[in-house]
Amino acid sequence: MKVFLSKTIRVNGNNWKLACDSTNSQYYPLVFYSHAHSDHIPRKIPKTDIITSPTTKILLKNFVKNYEEGNYFESYTVDSTTFKQKPSGHIVGSTALIIESSEGKLVYTGDVSSRDKGFLEPFSPEKCDILIIESTFGSPDYIFPAYGNVIKEAQEQISEYLENDIPVVLMGYALGKAQMLYNAFSHLSDNIVMHGSNYKINSLLLEEKIKGSIPAMAYTEAKESNFLDQKNQWILFTPLKSGRDFFFSYLKKKYDVKLFAFTGWAISDNYNYRMAVDHSYPISDHADYNELVEICKLSNPDQIYTIYGYTTRFAAELRKQGFSSIPLSKQTILDSFL
């Protein structure tokens, strides 16, 4: 199998060609979408053979404006080559792809996490010949504290505010991080409100009975009905933005809310100041540096390609540990064909 980057991540076998997480709408005979985040899918889904999970298909159908009904598969076969999916532990519906053929075994992780978040099955590494792995946090600077400890600390702080009739705003990406936050914190209050984008995705997940969704009220309804004025012990879930944003400035002025940010980048000491939030906690739907290294060790591949984020840094760190590893970049095209 040949791995290279040409507008998108490509894997070519003897008699098949695959595009992984292509963000352009160019036609490819076979495409794999690991999950429904906008940086892993095109604005127009091509009408072709598509490998993805049933949950990701639902998300694509409902949130991609130029959706076309292609041929969707959970598994796929070309002669003796098989394409199968397994949970990647990143967000709802996210999967890794395992390709097995006479040429060997390749694992493409997509965005990945091997931590137990309570409602998602974590990624389980398996021995392979080629590993294509993300490196969003592929630097030793990004080693997160134990997930359970961080959640417990945040729960205690949130509960303290609520007990003193101070509402809280919990910020995280509406698809992915938000479901982690619902699972960890929604039980702390009977008054759960969601920002529009959160509410839209949550309503779909509820309708489809997909794990990670919870009963909630839309922010517009809560505001128009004076619910926010009548209740103090409420939690509002929103996307992650700067606390200086007009919406959050308004919430602080009118309701004296406390802003909580949840992101892996909160490992930085000055994150609270830069984002103008009251509290931040380093939790992520991506693997941290130690997780990434552990995945590589357990996979024990002959060749590793790093993608996304700290590609060069992580490849260099892996080479120090004895792996054959190179960052997947435009230069890799030349390396692959010469």
N, C-alpha and C positions, 0 to 999 in steps of 0.2 A: 504494500500500500504506500502511496505517495501523499505526503501532507504538505500543503503550501498555502500561501495567502495571495489571492488574486481578487480584489474587491470584497471577498469574503473568505472565510476559512473553508478550504477545499480538501477533500480526501478522495483520491482516485484509486480504484482497484483495477484488476485486469479487464473487467468488462462492465464497470459501473463508475459513476461519478456522483459525489454527494457534496452539497453545500450546507454548512452548519451555521445556524443563526445569522443568516444573510439579512442585512438591513437594506438591501436594494431590491427592487422588484423585477430584476432581470430573471428571465426564465432559466431554471435549472431542472433537469429531468427528475432529480430527487433532492428534497430539502428536509433538514431536521431543525425543528424549533424546540429548544430546550425549555423555554418558558416564555411568558407573555410580557416581559418588560420591554418597553419601547426601544431600548438600545440593542435588542436582540431580534427584532422583527422589522419588516419593511412597512412602509405606509400603505402599500397595496400588496396583499397576499397573492402570490402567483397561482394560477390554476394549474397545478401540477401534482405529482405524488409527494405527499407530505407525511413525515413521521413526527408524531407528537402525542402527548397524553390527552385523554378525553377532557380533562379540566382545562388544559391550555387551549384546546380547540374551542371550548365554550367561551373562554375569555377573548380569543381572537374574533370569533363570530360576533360578539357583542360590543367590542371596543375598537376594532379596526374599521375605519370608515369605508375603505375600498376593499371590503372582504369579498372574496370569490370562493365558491364552493369547489375546492380541489378534491383530490382523492386522498382521504386521511387513513393512516395506518398506525396501529400501536406497535406492530412488528412488521418486518418486511424481508423478502428473500429475493436474491438474484442468483440463480443457479445454486452453487454451493455456499454462497455468502449469506449470512443472516445478520439482521439489524434488530436489536432488542433494546428496550428501555428499562431503566431502573430509577428509583427515587434519587434525586440529587440533594434533597434536604434544604434547598434554597428558599423557594416560596411555594404557595399552593400550585400544584400541577407540574412543578419543575422536575425534569428528568435528565439523566445522563444517557448517553448512547453507547452501546457495546456492539462492535462489529467483529464478527468471527468468520474467517475464511481460511483457505489453504495458505494464504499469505501471512497469517498470524492473527493476533487479537488486538484490537484497538479500543481504547476507552476515551470518549470525549465527555468531559465532566459538565460543560457549560458552567454557569455559576454554581457554586457547590458549598455545602456545609455538612460536617459530620457530627455537629452538636445535637443533642436531644432538646428540642424546643417544646415538647409536650403535646404537639398536635400534628407535627410533620415527621415522617420517617426519615431519619438522617441518612446521608450517603454512606454506603458500605463499600470500601475499596476492594478490588479483586485483582489477582495477578493478570498482567497483560504484557504484550510486547511493545506497544506504543501507548503513551498517555499524553493526551492534550488537556492541560489543566489551567484553569484561570489563576491569575496572580494579583487580584485586586489589592489584597493585603500581603503581597509577597515580599515583605521586608521585615527584618527582625524588630523594627520599630513598632510593629503592630501585633502585639501579643495581648490578647484580651483576658481579663480576670474571669474566673469561673462564672458561667452563665447564671446558675442558680443563686450565687451570692449577689450578683448585680441586681437581679430581679427582686430579691428579698430586701435589699437596701432601698431600692426605688419604691417598693410597696410600703415600706415603713414611712418614707417621707411623704408619699401621696396620702396615706391614711392620716398622718398628723395634720395635714392641711384640711382634709375633708372634715375631720373631727372638730376643727375650729371654724367650720363654715366658710372655708376658702376654696372656691372651685379651681380645678386644675385643667390644663390643656396638655395633652400628650401627643407629641409630634413624631411621625414616622411615615415613610412612603405608603401611599394608600393601598398598593398591592405589594404584599411581602412583609414589610416591617409592621404594618398596621395589624395584620392578623396575629403576629407575635404579641403585640401590645394588648389586643383584645383578650387573648388567652391568658396573659399574665396579670392584667389589671382590671378587667371589666367587673369582676366580682366585688371590687372594693366600694362600689356605689350602685344604688338602684336607679340612678338618673344618668343614663348613658346617651350622649348626643354625638352626632357625627357631622363633620364638614361634608359638603356636597359630593366631592369625589370619593371620599371614604364611604359615604352612604350609598352611592350608586353601585360601587363594587360589592359592598357588603350585602346589598339587597339581592344582587344576582347570585352570590354564593349561598345566601339563605334559600332562595328559590330553588337552586339546584342541589340543595342539601350537601354542600361541600364544607368540610371541616375548616374552621377558622372564622366562621361567621357568627354573629350574635344579634339578638334583638336590640334595636336602637331607634332613636328619633333623629330626624334630619334637623340640622342647625336652623334652617329657614323656618321650619314648623315650630321649633322651640322658641325662636325669637318672636315670631308673630303671635304666638299664643301666650306670651309673657312667662313661659315656663322658666326661663333663665333668671327672671326677676323674682319669681316666687320660690325658687329652690336655690340653695347655696351649695349643697353637697353634690355637685354634678361634675362629671368628667366629659370633656370634649376631645374627641380624637380628630386630628387634622394631619394633612401632609406636613412635611418638614420644610420650614422656611425660616428666614431670619425673624427674630422677635421685633425687629424694626419695621417689618412689613405693616402696612396700614391696618390690616385686619387684626393682627395681634396687638398692635398698639391700642386699637379701639377696645379690645377685650380687656386689656390691663386697666385702661382708664375707667371703663364702665363697670366691670365686675371684679376688679382687683385680682385677676387670675394669676396663677403661677404657671410658668412655661417650662415644660420638660421636653428635652430633645433626646432621641434615642438613635445612635448611629455609631458605627465603628470609628469614625473620625473623631469622636469625643475623647479618644485616648490622648488627644493633644491637650496640654495644660491650659491653653488660652481659648479653648473652644467656646466656653460660656460667654466670654467677652466678645469674641468675633461674631457669634450668632445672637447675642443679646437675649439669652435665656437664663432662667433662674437655676436650672439644674440640667445636667446632661449625663448620659450613661453610655458606656462603650459596649453596646450590643449590636450585632450585625447578622444579616441573613447570609453573609459570606463567611467562609472559613478564614480564621486568622492565620498568621505565619506558621505557628506550630501545627495547626491542623493540616495545612497544605503540605508541610514536610512529612507528616505522618501518613497522609494519603499516598504520597510518592513512595515512601518506604514499604507500605503494605502492598502497593501495586507492583513494586519491584520491576519496572519496565526496562527494556533495552534502550529506549529512546523516549525523552520527554520534550514536549513542546509547550512553552508557556505563552498564555494569551491574556490580554486585558490587564491594565494596571501596571504593576511593577514587573513587566516581562523580563527586561534585561537583568535587573537586580536579582529576581528570584532564580532565573536560570544560572546566574553566577554562583548564588548560594548553594544551589543543588549540585553544581559541578564540584564545589569544595567538599561535598559529602560523597563524591564518587559517582554521581549520575552523569550520563550523557544527556545534556540538556541544552537547548538553544531556544531563544525567544522567537516566536513566530511573527515575522515582519516581512516587509517587501523584500528585504535582502534574502529571506529564506527562499523566495522564488528562485533566485539564481542558484542558491545552494542545492535546491532540489533537482534542478535540471542539468547542472553542469557536472 
